[in-house]
Amino acid sequence: MMGNKDYFSEFSPKCMSFGGAFLSVAITVTIYILLPLAGIAFISGMGASLTDAMDGSIDFGTILDQLAAYLRSLMIYSIPLIVLSAFVGLYEKGSYARIPFKFAYCIYLAAVLLLFTKGGEMDMFIDGSTIGENIHSVAVVLEIKAVIYILAIIAVLKGFLAFAEFSDNRKKYLENSAKRFNKKDKKKAKWTVFEDPLDGESKKKKKSKKGDDE
């Protein structure tokens, strides 16, 4: 059974995986920063072409600009996700230290989905001059509440699954940690310093196998 000392010791730098943190951040940046940027770049030049294709009846440039604004807000809201993902990747599955960061990451992801879509109601405004002389603008609401709330619920459930992930991987984590730390301890214990009581000089001597067993 693990005590409080074991719990807090797993937050120490010894238990960190900087390679895992880098990989986790790279994946999060790709999904929430690079892909939205690619989407913005893709749609930025499409407005004029689509408007011409519709003989100017609908100004697609305005619509796509609004869509790009939603993608930019997603990128801004995702900045804390990148920070949290670093801590999620920093600690291995099965570590106490991973649980709070994994849980916080998933809960905040659910919040991001609701924030950048305004609760699943995305407003789009179309220039009314292309529709009628006396129409200034037309508001179109893209309702995707069902989809967004389902995704948000899934994200929250994944947060609670952090505890199941911990339970499933705890044994393997402890075994791997024991092997890793035992290997380090053996390297440190290979040589030890003995004081010579006759001349007061320190001499390095290799520890015997018998001494290791004791």
ZALUMDO-347216 format. One record per residue (C-alpha): residue in one letter; x, y, z. Coordinates in steps of 0.5 Angstrom, whole numbers, plus 500, padded with zeros to 3 digits. Layout:
BEGIN
{type = a | px = X | py = Y | pz = Z}
...
% end
This chain:
BEGIN
{type = m | px = 500 | py = 500 | pz = 500}
{type = m | px = 503 | py = 507 | pz = 498}
{type = g | px = 503 | py = 512 | pz = 503}
{type = n | px = 503 | py = 520 | pz = 503}
{type = k | px = 511 | py = 520 | pz = 502}
{type = d | px = 510 | py = 515 | pz = 496}
{type = y | px = 505 | py = 520 | pz = 493}
{type = f | px = 509 | py = 526 | pz = 493}
{type = s | px = 515 | py = 523 | pz = 491}
{type = e | px = 512 | py = 521 | pz = 484}
{type = f | px = 512 | py = 529 | pz = 483}
{type = s | px = 520 | py = 529 | pz = 483}
{type = p | px = 524 | py = 530 | pz = 477}
{type = k | px = 527 | py = 523 | pz = 478}
{type = c | px = 520 | py = 521 | pz = 476}
{type = m | px = 519 | py = 525 | pz = 470}
{type = s | px = 520 | py = 523 | pz = 462}
{type = f | px = 522 | py = 529 | pz = 458}
{type = g | px = 521 | py = 526 | pz = 452}
{type = g | px = 514 | py = 524 | pz = 454}
{type = a | px = 512 | py = 531 | pz = 455}
{type = f | px = 515 | py = 533 | pz = 448}
{type = l | px = 511 | py = 528 | pz = 445}
{type = s | px = 505 | py = 530 | pz = 448}
{type = v | px = 506 | py = 538 | pz = 447}
{type = a | px = 508 | py = 536 | pz = 440}
{type = i | px = 501 | py = 532 | pz = 439}
{type = t | px = 497 | py = 538 | pz = 442}
{type = v | px = 500 | py = 543 | pz = 438}
{type = t | px = 499 | py = 539 | pz = 432}
{type = i | px = 491 | py = 538 | pz = 433}
{type = y | px = 490 | py = 545 | pz = 436}
{type = i | px = 494 | py = 550 | pz = 433}
{type = l | px = 497 | py = 547 | pz = 426}
{type = l | px = 491 | py = 544 | pz = 424}
{type = p | px = 487 | py = 551 | pz = 425}
{type = l | px = 492 | py = 555 | pz = 422}
{type = a | px = 492 | py = 550 | pz = 416}
{type = g | px = 484 | py = 551 | pz = 416}
{type = i | px = 485 | py = 558 | pz = 416}
{type = a | px = 490 | py = 558 | pz = 410}
{type = f | px = 486 | py = 554 | pz = 406}
{type = i | px = 479 | py = 558 | pz = 407}
{type = s | px = 483 | py = 565 | pz = 406}
{type = g | px = 483 | py = 565 | pz = 399}
{type = m | px = 476 | py = 561 | pz = 397}
{type = g | px = 472 | py = 567 | pz = 399}
{type = a | px = 472 | py = 571 | pz = 392}
{type = s | px = 472 | py = 564 | pz = 388}
{type = l | px = 466 | py = 562 | pz = 391}
{type = t | px = 463 | py = 569 | pz = 391}
{type = d | px = 464 | py = 569 | pz = 383}
{type = a | px = 462 | py = 562 | pz = 383}
{type = m | px = 455 | py = 564 | pz = 386}
{type = d | px = 455 | py = 570 | pz = 381}
{type = g | px = 455 | py = 575 | pz = 387}
{type = s | px = 449 | py = 573 | pz = 390}
{type = i | px = 452 | py = 571 | pz = 397}
{type = d | px = 459 | py = 574 | pz = 400}
{type = f | px = 462 | py = 568 | pz = 402}
{type = g | px = 468 | py = 572 | pz = 404}
{type = t | px = 465 | py = 575 | pz = 410}
{type = i | px = 462 | py = 568 | pz = 412}
{type = l | px = 469 | py = 564 | pz = 411}
{type = d | px = 472 | py = 570 | pz = 415}
{type = q | px = 467 | py = 569 | pz = 421}
{type = l | px = 469 | py = 561 | pz = 420}
{type = a | px = 477 | py = 563 | pz = 421}
{type = a | px = 475 | py = 568 | pz = 427}
{type = y | px = 472 | py = 561 | pz = 430}
{type = l | px = 478 | py = 557 | pz = 429}
{type = r | px = 483 | py = 563 | pz = 432}
{type = s | px = 479 | py = 563 | pz = 438}
{type = l | px = 480 | py = 555 | pz = 438}
{type = m | px = 487 | py = 557 | pz = 438}
{type = i | px = 487 | py = 562 | pz = 444}
{type = y | px = 483 | py = 557 | pz = 448}
{type = s | px = 488 | py = 552 | pz = 447}
{type = i | px = 494 | py = 555 | pz = 450}
{type = p | px = 492 | py = 552 | pz = 457}
{type = l | px = 491 | py = 545 | pz = 454}
{type = i | px = 498 | py = 545 | pz = 451}
{type = v | px = 501 | py = 547 | pz = 458}
{type = l | px = 497 | py = 541 | pz = 461}
{type = s | px = 499 | py = 536 | pz = 456}
{type = a | px = 506 | py = 538 | pz = 458}
{type = f | px = 505 | py = 535 | pz = 465}
{type = v | px = 501 | py = 529 | pz = 462}
{type = g | px = 506 | py = 527 | pz = 458}
{type = l | px = 512 | py = 529 | pz = 463}
{type = y | px = 509 | py = 523 | pz = 468}
{type = e | px = 508 | py = 516 | pz = 466}
{type = k | px = 501 | py = 512 | pz = 466}
{type = g | px = 501 | py = 509 | pz = 473}
{type = s | px = 504 | py = 515 | pz = 476}
{type = y | px = 500 | py = 518 | pz = 482}
{type = a | px = 503 | py = 525 | pz = 479}
{type = r | px = 499 | py = 524 | pz = 472}
{type = i | px = 492 | py = 524 | pz = 475}
{type = p | px = 491 | py = 531 | pz = 477}
{type = f | px = 494 | py = 533 | pz = 470}
{type = k | px = 490 | py = 528 | pz = 466}
{type = f | px = 484 | py = 530 | pz = 469}
{type = a | px = 485 | py = 538 | pz = 469}
{type = y | px = 486 | py = 537 | pz = 461}
{type = c | px = 480 | py = 533 | pz = 460}
{type = i | px = 476 | py = 538 | pz = 464}
{type = y | px = 479 | py = 544 | pz = 460}
{type = l | px = 478 | py = 541 | pz = 454}
{type = a | px = 470 | py = 540 | pz = 455}
{type = a | px = 470 | py = 547 | pz = 457}
{type = v | px = 474 | py = 549 | pz = 450}
{type = l | px = 469 | py = 546 | pz = 446}
{type = l | px = 463 | py = 550 | pz = 449}
{type = l | px = 467 | py = 556 | pz = 449}
{type = f | px = 469 | py = 557 | pz = 442}
{type = t | px = 463 | py = 554 | pz = 439}
{type = k | px = 459 | py = 559 | pz = 444}
{type = g | px = 455 | py = 553 | pz = 447}
{type = g | px = 454 | py = 550 | pz = 440}
{type = e | px = 451 | py = 556 | pz = 437}
{type = m | px = 455 | py = 559 | pz = 432}
{type = d | px = 453 | py = 565 | pz = 429}
{type = m | px = 454 | py = 567 | pz = 422}
{type = f | px = 452 | py = 574 | pz = 419}
{type = i | px = 451 | py = 575 | pz = 411}
{type = d | px = 451 | py = 581 | pz = 407}
{type = g | px = 444 | py = 583 | pz = 406}
{type = s | px = 445 | py = 587 | pz = 400}
{type = t | px = 446 | py = 581 | pz = 396}
{type = i | px = 439 | py = 578 | pz = 398}
{type = g | px = 435 | py = 585 | pz = 398}
{type = e | px = 435 | py = 592 | pz = 397}
{type = n | px = 432 | py = 594 | pz = 404}
{type = i | px = 436 | py = 588 | pz = 408}
{type = h | px = 442 | py = 590 | pz = 412}
{type = s | px = 445 | py = 583 | pz = 414}
{type = v | px = 442 | py = 576 | pz = 415}
{type = a | px = 444 | py = 572 | pz = 421}
{type = v | px = 445 | py = 565 | pz = 421}
{type = v | px = 446 | py = 560 | pz = 427}
{type = l | px = 449 | py = 554 | pz = 426}
{type = e | px = 446 | py = 549 | pz = 431}
{type = i | px = 451 | py = 544 | pz = 433}
{type = k | px = 449 | py = 543 | pz = 440}
{type = a | px = 448 | py = 536 | pz = 440}
{type = v | px = 455 | py = 534 | pz = 437}
{type = i | px = 458 | py = 539 | pz = 442}
{type = y | px = 455 | py = 537 | pz = 448}
{type = i | px = 456 | py = 530 | pz = 446}
{type = l | px = 464 | py = 531 | pz = 445}
{type = a | px = 464 | py = 535 | pz = 452}
{type = i | px = 461 | py = 529 | pz = 456}
{type = i | px = 466 | py = 524 | pz = 452}
{type = a | px = 472 | py = 529 | pz = 454}
{type = v | px = 469 | py = 529 | pz = 462}
{type = l | px = 469 | py = 522 | pz = 462}
{type = k | px = 476 | py = 521 | pz = 459}
{type = g | px = 478 | py = 525 | pz = 465}
{type = f | px = 475 | py = 521 | pz = 470}
{type = l | px = 478 | py = 515 | pz = 466}
{type = a | px = 485 | py = 518 | pz = 469}
{type = f | px = 483 | py = 514 | pz = 475}
{type = a | px = 482 | py = 507 | pz = 471}
{type = e | px = 488 | py = 509 | pz = 467}
{type = f | px = 492 | py = 509 | pz = 473}
{type = s | px = 489 | py = 503 | pz = 476}
{type = d | px = 491 | py = 499 | pz = 470}
{type = n | px = 498 | py = 501 | pz = 469}
{type = r | px = 500 | py = 502 | pz = 476}
{type = k | px = 503 | py = 495 | pz = 477}
{type = k | px = 507 | py = 496 | pz = 470}
{type = y | px = 509 | py = 503 | pz = 473}
{type = l | px = 512 | py = 500 | pz = 479}
{type = e | px = 516 | py = 495 | pz = 476}
{type = n | px = 519 | py = 499 | pz = 471}
{type = s | px = 521 | py = 504 | pz = 476}
{type = a | px = 524 | py = 499 | pz = 480}
{type = k | px = 528 | py = 497 | pz = 475}
{type = r | px = 530 | py = 504 | pz = 473}
{type = f | px = 532 | py = 506 | pz = 480}
{type = n | px = 535 | py = 499 | pz = 482}
{type = k | px = 540 | py = 500 | pz = 475}
{type = k | px = 542 | py = 507 | pz = 478}
{type = d | px = 543 | py = 505 | pz = 485}
{type = k | px = 548 | py = 499 | pz = 482}
{type = k | px = 552 | py = 504 | pz = 478}
{type = k | px = 552 | py = 509 | pz = 484}
{type = a | px = 554 | py = 503 | pz = 489}
{type = k | px = 559 | py = 500 | pz = 484}
{type = w | px = 565 | py = 504 | pz = 488}
{type = t | px = 565 | py = 506 | pz = 495}
{type = v | px = 570 | py = 510 | pz = 499}
{type = f | px = 573 | py = 507 | pz = 505}
{type = e | px = 577 | py = 511 | pz = 510}
{type = d | px = 584 | py = 508 | pz = 512}
{type = p | px = 585 | py = 509 | pz = 519}
{type = l | px = 593 | py = 509 | pz = 519}
{type = d | px = 594 | py = 514 | pz = 514}
{type = g | px = 587 | py = 518 | pz = 514}
{type = e | px = 587 | py = 518 | pz = 506}
{type = s | px = 581 | py = 516 | pz = 502}
{type = k | px = 581 | py = 510 | pz = 498}
{type = k | px = 576 | py = 508 | pz = 493}
{type = k | px = 575 | py = 500 | pz = 493}
{type = k | px = 570 | py = 496 | pz = 489}
{type = k | px = 565 | py = 493 | pz = 494}
{type = s | px = 565 | py = 486 | pz = 494}
{type = k | px = 559 | py = 482 | pz = 492}
{type = k | px = 558 | py = 479 | pz = 499}
{type = g | px = 558 | py = 486 | pz = 502}
{type = d | px = 553 | py = 488 | pz = 497}
{type = d | px = 548 | py = 482 | pz = 499}
{type = e | px = 549 | py = 485 | pz = 506}
% end
